[in-house]
Amino acid sequence: MSHIDLSGMGVALITPFKEDESVDYEALIRMVDYLIDNETDFIVALGTTAETISLSEEEKKEVTRIIVERVAGRIPIVLGIGGNCTQRILSQIGRTGFEGIDAILTVVPYYNKPSQEGIYQHFKAIIQASPLPIVLYNVPARTVSNMTAETTLRLAHEFDTVIAVKEASGNLAQIGEIIKNKPQGFQVISGDDGLTLPMMAIGAEGVISVLGNAFPKDFSRMVHLALEGDCQNARILHLRFTELFELLFVDGSPSGVKSLLNMMGLVENKLRLPLVPVRTATSEKIRNALLQLKVE
C-alpha cells in the first residue's frame, strides 16, 4: 500500500445541484477544473461539505466516477466513507471500486455517542477492511463525540495505514498533544479554515478546506507559505479571510460556501433539505466580504 502526501491544501468539494435539486454534473466538472487550475493539492470527494448524506447510492457512484475521470491522476483524491454503523461501512468498502482513489476519509461515529474504546474498535475494523490508507476525521461539533489525542495516537501508532487525522475539534491543546507524540510520517490536517494557520504554527501540515472551493489559489498560497515557514506573509493572507471564515458557517455548511460560489458564478445556490440557503442578512454580509476581497 503506497503512502500519499496530504500536506498542503485539500478541498472538501461541494456537490452542485440544479434548481430541480438534481445533481449538476456539468457544474461538478467545472468545479474540479477550477480547483486543479488554481493550485489545489488534493480533493476530498463525498465529505460532509458534499452533502453526501442526502445523495443516493447511484448519485454517489456517479459523482465519484466523474471526479476520478476529470482529475485523471493529476492530484490525489480522498474519498469519504463514514457513518455510525460499523458493519454498514465495512459492507460499503467491500462493494466499492477504488480505482483512482488514493485514501479514505472516515469520521468518528455520530449520534451513537460511543466510548473511546468504541471509537477505537470502530476504526480498527475499518482499517483492517480497507484496501487504501485511512485518514481519521474528528469533528465533535457534528458527531457529539470527541476522539481524544490518546485514541488518535493509539490508532496512529498501531496501524501504519492510518496516515493522517483531519482535526476539527478546535482544541489546540489536544491537537498539540497529537503533533508532539505522533509517529513519523503521520500527518495532522486542519479541518477548520480559521484555525489552519494557528495549527500549522505548531506543526500541522495543511487543511481540508471549505473556503478553498471558492478561493483555492489564495488559500493554497497561505498554506504553502506556512509550510515554508513564512508566517508573516501567511498571516497577511489569513487575515484577508477572517470575516469569511465565520460567515461561511454561521447559517450552516455548505450553505455559506454555496452562496459565495453562486455570487462568483460557479454554481446554483441550491441545497437539499434539511439544509437551506443562508439568510438574506448573511448573504449580504458574504457579498460585502467578497466585494472587499476584490478591492484588495
Protein Blocks (a to p, Z undefined) as FASTA:
>chain_A
ZZddfehjdddddddddfkopacfklmmmmmmmmmmnopabdcehifknommmpcfklmm
mmmmmmmmmnnomaccddddddjbfklmmmmmmmpcfehiabdcddddehklpafklmmm
mmmmmmmmpcbdcdddddfklnopacdfklmmmmmmmpmklmbdcdfkhpaklmmmmmmm
mcehiacddfbfklmmmmmmnopabdcdfklmmmmmlmmmmmmmmmnopamlmmmmmmmm
mmmmmmmmmnopaklmmmmmmmnopaccddddfbdcddfklmmmmmmmmmmmmmZZ
